[in-house]
């Protein structure tokens, strides 16, 4: 495969299938040099088709559209992360803040039937799902609903969150950077996330690969406030070591 268009088409296809591509894998697959692959990735990034990371590239973060539209993006990765977190990282008797976010909602959907702890939720859709759970106690935090993100917000919301002490916060992650910390698009959402983190003994951040090494306008917390980061695609060790250097346990599904 020698033409630029064919290589770009193949790279796009691989990104849509796997979400992540690596330079050495591409060079082998496309029968071309590392320099050519790097040049292809640079051109595709300029066209907005991908975002380069150390050793490869990932799909660019979209972050726009309605809640329902965003829920359809990269569904296999979200589902894989959510199932792992629900089945392996949440003890049956835990008190858990479930943040907003599409992947967090998938965690709620995959919670084990044996879970008999307390789920404190800020997303009305999570409360509806948990209403069908056989054993979970549910606390729905009140407030004004931000429709685009399906999360409650407001001064009363913050006060209510501070009434609880949780074992775990399952943190939905809009953007996380090893040096710049966790950030989000909306200031109303920032305050809710920060409050849940402050009221939790452990913070488990879940993030699809497109959220890594990105930042948004409103900082939620430093990276080292996160105890565990769960992400779902094959990423290089050197790439993930930036997070481990911050004291974060990185779980790659």
N, C-alpha and C positions, 0 to 999 in steps of 0.2 A: 504494500500500500504506500504510494508515494505522493499522491496529490494532497495539497493542503486541505482542500475541502473534504476529501475522504477521511483524512485523519481527524479533522475537527468533528465530523459527523460521528465517527466511531467513539471519540472521547465523550461527546454529548450523550451518546447511547449508554456508555458505561456509567456515566454519572447518574443518569436517570434510573439505571438499574441498581447501582450499589451506593450512590450518594457520595462516594469518595474514590479518587483514583490516585495512583502513586507513580512517580516518574519512572522508576525502574521497570515496573510492570508494564507501563505504556510502551517503553522503548522495546521491550521484548515482544509485546503483542503487535506493535505496529512495524516491527523490523526497521527501526530507525535509531538515530543517535539520541543520547540524553540532551544534547544541546538543541536538537530539533524539537524534542518534546517540550523542553522549557520554553522555547520560542512559541510553540503552539499554545501553551497554557497562558503565556503572557498576552498573546493576541486575543484569546478567548475571554480573558479577564477584562481586557479593554472593551470588548463587545458586550460585557455584562452577562456572559454565559456561565461563568464560574468564579470562584474566589480561590486564589492560590494560597496554600498553606505550606509549611515546611515539608518538603519531600513529595508534594502532590497538589491536589486541588479538591475542593468540595463544591457542592451546589451553593449558590449565593442564598443568603437568608432573604426570604420574601417578606414576611411580617405584615403584609397588607391584606386587604380583603376582609370579608366578614368572618366571624367565628366559625361558621359552618364551612366556608370555603377553605380556611386555613386547616380545618380538621381533616381535610382530604389530602393534605400534603404529606409526603413521605410516611404513609401509614404503616408500612411494615416495620420501619425502625422504631416508630413510636410504640407500636404494640409489643415489640421485643423488649424494649426498655421497661415498659410498664409491667409486663408479666414478671420480669425478673425482680423488680422492686417489690411488687405485691407479694410474691411467693417467697422471697428470701430475706428481705430487709425489714419487714414490719412484724414484730412479735405479736402473738395473738392477743395479748393483754395490754397493748400499748395505748397511750393517749396520743393522738396524732393530729397535727394541723395538716390539712390538705389544702394547699395553695390553689389558685386558679391555674389555668393552662390546659391545653388539649391533652398533653401527655399525662398530666396529673389526673385528669378525668379518666384516662385509660387505666391508671393504677387503681383508682376507686372501683372501676368496673371489674378488675381482676382480683380484687381483695379475696383472700381465702374465706371459705364458709366458716372455718374454725375461728376466725377473728372475732373476739368478744370484748374488744377494748372500746375506746371512745374515739369517734371520728368527728373532728371539728372542721367544718367546711365553710368556705367563703364563695363557693360557686353553687348557685341554686340547682344546676343540673346534677351536681354531685350528690346533693341531698335527695333528689328524686331517685337516682340510681341506688343509693344506700337504703332507701325506704324498703327495697326488696331484699336487703341482706338479712339473713336469718338471726344474726346475733349481735351485730354492731349497734352500740348506742350512738346516736347522731345529735350533734349540736350544730345548728345553722346560725351562723353569725348574721346579724341584720345590717341593714344600710341601703343606700341607693345603689341600684344595679347599673354598672357600666356595661351596656349591652354588647359593645364590640368585643370586650374581653370576658364577658360573663363572670363578673366578680362584684361583690358588694364593696362599697367605699363610703367614707365620711368619718366625721369626728366620733360619732356613736360607735361606728365599726371598730375604730382603734381602741376606744375605752373597753368595749366588750372583749376584744382579743386579749387585753391585759388582765382580764379576770381569770385567765387559764394558764396553767403550767403544763406544757406538753413534753412527752418523751422525745418525740420526733417531729420535725417539720419536713414534709415532702414539698420541696420548693420548685415551682415551675420556673424555668430559666429562659428569659428573653435574650440575654446576652451575658457571656462570662469571659473574662480575660484574666490571665494569671497576675498581671500587674495592676489592672484597673478595676478588678472586682466584678461583682454582679451588678447589672444595670437593667433598666426597663424604659419603655417608651413614654409612660404616663406617670406624672407625679402622684396621682391618686393611688395608683397601683403600688408605687414605691413604698408609701407609708404602710400599707397593709403587709407587704412582704417583710419589711424591716421589723414591724411589730411581732409578727409570728416567729421570726428568727430569734428575737430577743426573749421570747417566752418559751423557747424550746431547748432541751438539753442537747439535741443532736440535729444537725441540718443535712439532709440528703437532697442534693441538687440533681435534677434530671434534665438532660440537654441533648437534643439531636446535634449531630456534628456541625451543622451550619450555624449553631449558636456559639461555638467555641472561638475564642480570640476575636470576639466582636464586642462593641460597646454601644450603649444607647444613652440618651441625654441624662437620665436620672439614676444616680448610683444608689443601690440598695445596701450593699455591704462590701467589705474587703473580701478578696478571694479566700483568705484564711478563716473566714467565718463559716465556710462550708467544710463539713467533716468528710463527706463522701460525694463524689461526682460520678454519676452513672451516665455513660454515653454509649451509643449503639453501633458504631461503624469501625472498621479497621483503620486505625490511625497509628502513625509511627510512634515508637517509644520516645524518641527525642521530642516529638511534638507534645506528648502527654507529660513528659517529665517537667515541663514548665509549671504544670499544676501540682505535681507531686512535690516540687520544691517549695510550694506554699503550705505544705503539710496536709494536703488533700489526698485522701485515698481515692484513687481513680479505678472505677470498675468499668471495664470495656466488654460489652456484651457481644 
